[in-house]
Amino acid sequence: MRRTPAHHPAHPYRMLRRGRVTLGFVAQEHHTETLTASTEAPTFALKRFAWETPDRLVVSGVFGDLPDLPDPATLGSPVLVVRAGEGVHDLPAVAESVAGPPQDGKVWQAQFSWQDAPVAFAEAELRLGADLTVLLPEPSEKRRINRARNMLEVRINNGADPSPETTEIAHDPPPEAEAEPEHAAENGGPAAVGAQVELLAAQEEVRAVQVSLQQTEAELARAREDLEAERTRRAADSERFRGGLAQVRETAEQALSDEHRTVMRLDSELRDAKEAAGAKDAELDALGEQLVAADEARTQAEATAQSEIDALREQVAKLERDGRETERLRAELEEADASIEQARDDAERLLQRLSAIRAK
């Protein structure tokens, strides 16, 4: 294997000193991981990465400096890969939320749905097919992410599937860097001293990176704790909401049941009232018929009485000369008058009774 000298510009520790190193995830296959350099790499200006709902995450941002990609139709559906503890979760994109294929300078957005119970996590990767991968920070509760932290690197996979394993940045110098002083010492002279100085400087800077990484890991642990506390709070709020919703639903169902019983009772009372009104109408019709019959009977009685009176008067006129006969006829006439008066009284009482019945 060809060894890269420590003073060569491409040496990773040399580049670390010059501040031109971009840290990322790299595959590890029987070798120590290396740091990768990037100049004008594609970027993703993250605008938002947050919990849209308790079981959905939203990602939005703007891609920049994208290389020529294959047909967008071949990119496939975006996937959000979430690493939580020892587990890896693939969150598919919600079809109607995807803003289309990525394009330079245009806002891209998508929502990703949990297929299992959501869990707290600290690492996530946005994958667009087998060509583009973006390492995302933790979700933010803020509507917009801090602009100072929102410029992310886009990894170009050249059609190869990204490794499912998550690797970490190496904290120890590679074997080549450790063997470099020995090689320089064999040559002797100022080159050996320069190599040693370069190595010591690189080691110091690696230690500084380690300290920074430890601080970042501590902040990440605190952020995870905060996220877990927030998730617990949200779970409690969700449980209270479900309880309140169940109570409201129970109250609504009870009110609906009471209203249904009231409607049924009123409907029964209405039917009874209609039946009573029908019976009353039938009774009134019968009384009306009786009234008509009584009126006809009264008219007939008055006509009969009038005939009898007329006949008696004729008899009185004939028998006025005979006193006894006259007195007898007068007595019969008085009796007839009394009968007529009695019939009239009976007819008046019958009329009053019919009038009282109609008034009811």
Order of alpha helices (4+ residues) and beta strands (2+ residues): alpha-beta-beta-beta-beta-beta-beta-beta-beta-beta-beta-alpha-alpha-alpha
